[in-house]
Amino acid sequence: MKHTGKLWLFAFLLFTFQFGYGQWDSINHSPTKLLEKLDFLTDDLGYATMLVNQTGARTLEKTTDGGMTWTEITLPVSGPEFQAFHFHASGVGVVVLRDLQNTTTPTMIYKTTNDGAAWQNISPLLTATGIGNAVCQFLDPNTGFMATDEKFYATTDGGTNWTSQSLGRYTTAIDFIDANHGTLGFFDGTFGYLGSMMTTTDGGATWNTALLTQNGSVIGEVGQLTTTTSYAAPVDWGSYNQLKYFTTSNNGLSWDTVFVPSSLPNSSLEAIHFKDVSNGMIAVTAVGGISYFYETADGGTIWTFQDSLPGLNIRDLKLTDNTGYLAGGEQGKFYKLASTLSVKDGALDLLNIYPNPIASGARVHWNAAERFDQLTLLDLSGKIVHQAAVQGNTAELPQFPAGMYLLRLEGEQRSVSTRLMMN
């Protein structure tokens, strides 16, 4: 496996960006549920799994307003374990359930065209037991894929007929861009938690395989960005102490190693998502629980610090055309990005603060309908340089060197951030 090792570079050229995301805003949803896995089709339309009271019970839910409200979708049967889902259009998708009492088809896949008002069982005649978690994806009503245990299944007629093959390892992630081109991520099944990835150009008839040799390298996220380009990342379950991900531009014949930014010891890549070959985001979590977010607009050559959030247990990160979503953290809350901004003058005024620029040691003010009770100031490495309780819509800042800082205000309902120039 090729490791040419793209080097990451910090680039805080805040006055020259033509692309950029805002910072994370927290959004409250059901107080008894923890957002787990995300699948957004547009900026506002998405599906998610949620853990109920952290008991292990899992629901499938839909939003049409960017996560402000969610509607639970009835699953096809009660009892079996809900393992995976994928929707390729509004109301049209599949779910995978596992029933270990079923000796013929312990792993079952169902499809719906009306958001679960009716389900059709399209399971293969025989399925693997389903050790580990299942993954699934349908590209259209006819073309679909499922993997569980060491088995990979494919259909071209909506699940009437399936082909299957054993891949020799446990599938943890899947992404196909069309009926032929796709990438899978794997766990080797050992206590070393070794990962690997496979790519195909013929719908799974043949595969290019790359094996990883570092402990804790289970591939939890893959993305097939073009017919030749994909990425694979050791994030989520079974990965630890990883500060890199892998990319290929030749259908997996060789892979480059991309190192992600981190200046803190014992950091780990926690989440990654690219919405296309250029634009992506990563989350790096350090000991102590602070997650640092970086964005790229050039495919990962340059990473720019974007925001930081404390105390998260990140479960999923997804970017859409103009925003993004972050699952995890505390029960009843998730995070959403402000819309994509076209930066002309260097200011990212997600929060109306003034004066900006501000003199070092001066008093800062803000306009906001809600009440905030804590102010945090970070430098552009993501380091917290000042925290203080606040009352009202103003606070006095300490003396700091001139430069650009990230100012975050936190309250009971949400947190908002903006960049602040100090002179």
N, C-alpha and C positions, 0 to 999 in steps of 0.2 A: 504494500500500500504506500502510495506516494505521500510524503509529508514535506511540502515545500515551505510551509509555515509563513503565511501572510502575517506581518507584524501589525498590531493595532497601534493607532496613533490617536492621541488626544487632539482635538481641534476645537477650541473655544472661540471661533471667529464669529462672534455674535452679531456683528454688523454687516456680514456678507452673506448670511444664509438666504437662500431662496426657498427653502423647505424647512419645516419644523413642526413638531407637535407641541401642544401646550403641556402643562403639568397635569398631574392626576387629581381629580375631584372625587371625593368619596360619596357614594349614593347608598342610602338605606333601602332595604327591601324587607322581605318577611323576616321577623325577628327570630323565628324558630328554625331557619334554614341557612345552610352554608353553601354558597355558590361553588361549584366544583369544576365542571368542564363546559367549555363554551364553543359555539358554532354559529357565527354571524354571517348572514347572506348579504346584508346591506348595513349601512350605518345604524339603522334602527331595528331591523328585523333579525332576530336571533333565537336560538334554542340553547338550553343549558340543562345540566344535571345539578341537582341540589341534594345535599345530605340533610336529613331531618333530625334536628336535635343532636347531631353528631352520634347517632345510634347505629349508623350503617344503612338505615333505610334510605332509598334514593328515589327522587322524583324527576320527571321530565317536564320542563316548563318552557313557555314561549313568551317573547316580548315583541311588541311592534312599535314601542316608543323609546327605544334605546335603553331599556333596562329600568325605566321608572316604575313600570308595573309588569307583573308576570302572571301568566295563566297556566295552571297545571294541566298536562295532557294525560288522559287515561291510558295506562299501559294495556297491552293486549290480554294479559292474564296476570293474576296475582299469585304470589308465592315464589316463582323462580327469581333468581338474582338478576337485576337489571345491570347489564355490563357495558353496553356501547350504543351510540346512536349516530345518525347522520341524516341531515335534510338537505336536498339539493334544490328545493324550491319551497315556497311558502305552502305549508300543509302537507308536503310530499317528502316522505323520508322512511327510514328503516330504524329498527331497534334490535338489539341482540340480547337475549335472555339465556340464563344457564339454569338447568334443572338436573342436579346430580342423581335424582331418583329415576330419571329417564335414561334407560340403557341404550336406546337406539339413536335418539337425537338429543343428547343432553344440552347441546348448544343450538338454540333456535333463533331464527331471524324472521321478523315480521315487517310488512310494509303497509303504509297508509297513504292515502291521497287527500285526507280531510282532517288532519291534525288529531288522529286517534279516535275519531267518531266510529271508524271501522278499521279493522286490521285484517290482513291476509297472511297466513303462515306460508312462507316461501322457503322453508328450511330444506337443505339437501336431505336426501333419504337417509344418509348416515353422517354423523358428525363426531368430531373428537370430543373427549370428555370436557375439555375446556380448562385445563390447568392454566393458571394465570388469568389475564384479562383478554377479552376479545376486542377486535377492532373491526370497523366496517366503513364502507363508502359506496354510495351510488352516484354516478355521474349524470344519469338520466333514467327514465323509467325502465330501461332494459339493461344497461351496463352497470354491474355492481361487483363488489369484492367483499370478502369477509375472511378473517383469520382468527384462529383460536388454537390454543395448545401449540403443536408444531404443524398444523394444517393450514393451507391457504386454499380458498375457494373463490371461483370466478363464474359469473353468469353473463350471458349476452341476450337473454330473453326474459328479463325481469324476475328470474328465480325459478322458472319452470324447470330448467336444467342447470346443473352446476358441474364444473370440472374441479378436481381437487388434487393436491400434491403435498407431500411432506417436505418441509424446509429444514428440518433438523434443529430448530431452535424456536424460542417462544416469541411471537410477534408482539410488539409493544406500541407501534405507531405505523400509520399508513397514509399515503397521499398519492393519488393518481391525477394526472392532468388531462388524460384522455384514455381511451380504451386500451392503449398499448403501453404508455409511458408512466411508470410509477416507482416509488421508493418505499421500502419497509424498514423499520427499526426493530432490533431484537435484544433479548436477554438470553444468556447461554444456559440458565438453569442451575448455575453453581453458586456457592457462597462467595466466589470472587466477583460476582455481578459484572461479568464481562459483556460488553455490547458488540453489536455488529450491524451492518446495513447491507441491503440488497437493492439493486435497481434492475428494472426490466424494460425492454423496448418492444415486447411482443405479448403484452397482457399477462405475463407470468409463465409463459411457456419455457423461457430460459431466464437466468439471472446472472448478474455480476455481483460477487460477494466480497465484502471487505470486513475482516475480523479485527477487533480491537484487543489490545493486550493489557490495558491498565485496569486495575480493580475499580469498581464503581463507575464503569463507563456504559451502563445500560442506555440505549438510545430511546429517549422518551418523546422526541419530537422530530418529525421529518417534513420536508416541503418539496414538492416537485414543481419548480417554478417555470421551467420551459421543458421542451421535449428532450433537452440535453443537460439541463442544469437543475441540481437539487442540493439540499443541505440536510444534515443529520446532527442532532445535538444530544449529549448525555445530560438530560434534565429529567425531573420528575422522579418517580419511584426507581430505586436501584442505582441511582447515580450520586456521587459525592466527590467533593474536592476537585471538581473539574472546572477549568477556566479556558475551555476551548470547545469549538464545534468543528464540523467537517463539511466541505463543499466539493462538488464535482461538476465539471462542465463537459464531460465526455461520457455521460450515462454510467458512471461508476467504474470505468476502467481504471481511473486513479482518483484519489481524494487529496485535497489540500487541508491542512490543519490551520484553523484561524484562531488565534489567541485573543481573548477578550480583555478589556481593561480592568485592572484592579490593583490598587496600591496597598490593600489591607491584607494581613496574614489570614490564612484559613478561610479565604473567600471561596465561593462556589457559584457556578452558573446555575441559576434557578429557573429561568424561563427564556424563551426566544420565539420570535415569529417574524417572518418576512412576508410582506404582502405582494412583493414582486422582486425581481432580481436586484433592485437597487435599494429599496426602502425597508428597513427592519428595525427591531428593538430587542434589547436584551435586559434581563434583570440579574444582577450579581449581588448575592447576599453574603454579608460578613458575619463573623462571630459577634453575638450581641443582638442579631436580628434586624439590622438595618439593611434594606434592599436599595441598591443603587441602580438607576435606569439610564441606559445609554441608547442613542439612536444613530442610525447611519442612513445616508442617502446615496452611497456609492458602493453598495454591496458588501460592506464590512471592512473596507480598507481604513476608513476613518470612523471612529466612534466618538460621539459627543455626549457629555453628561447632560441629562434631561431633568431628573428629579430624584428624590430619595424618599422612602417611606419606612417607618419603624415598625417592628413587631409583626411582620407578615409571615404567613405560611403559604407561599404562592402555589397555586394549583394549576393555573392556566393563564396564558396571555394571548390575546388575539387582536390584530390590527384590521381595520376596515379601510375603505377608501379615504375617509376623512376623520376617523377617530380610532379608539382602541379600548379594550376592556381587560380588566385584571381580576381574576377570581382568586379567592383565598382570604387571608386575614382573619377577621373576626366574624362570628355568626351574625347574619342580618345585614352585612355591609359588603359592597364591592367598590371598585374604582373604575372611573371612565376618564378618557382623555378629552381635553377640549379639541375643537375642530382643528384641522390642519391650517396653518397660518402661512401666508406669504409675507415674509419679513422684508420690509423696505427700509426701515429706519433703525433697526436694531432693537425695537421694543416689543416685548411680548406681553401686552397689557390684558392678561386674563383677569386680573384684579385691578380695579381703578385705584392706584396709589399715587400719592403726590407729597412732596415734589419728587420727581424722578427725571434726571439725576438729583441726588440729594447730597448735602454736605456731610462729611463724616462727623458723627456725634449729634446730628440734628434730630428733630422730631418728624416722624413719618405719619401720614394720615391715609385713610382709605375710605371708600364709599362702598357699602355692602348692606343689604337688607337684613342679613342674619347676624347673630352675635358670635364673635370669636373670643376665645379665652386664652389662647396661647400663640405666641409668635416665635418662629424659628428662622434663623438666618444661617445659610450654608454658603461655603465658598464653592468654586467651580470644580473642585475635586470631589464634592459631595460631603465634605467634612462640616459638621455642625460647629459654628463659631459663636453662636449666641442663642439662648432660649430664655423666654420670660413670659410670665403671665400678663395678660392685657385686659383692660376694661375700656369700653367705648370703642371709638374708631381712630385711636391714635396711640403711638408709643414712641418713647425716646430711645434712640439707638446709641450704642457705645461708639467710641472712637475706633475706626478700622482703617487699614490702608486703602487707598483709592483702587477701584476696580469694580468688576461685575460680581454680584451676589444673587443668590436665590432666596427670596422671602416667602415663607409659608405661614398662613394663618389657619388655625384649627379650631373647630367648634363642635358642638354636639351633633349637628346635622351633617357637616362635611368639612373638608379642608380644601383650600385653594392656594395657588402659588403663582408667583410672577418673578421676573428678573428685575433687579434693582441695581442701578449704577450709582456708586458712591465716589465722590470726588473731594 
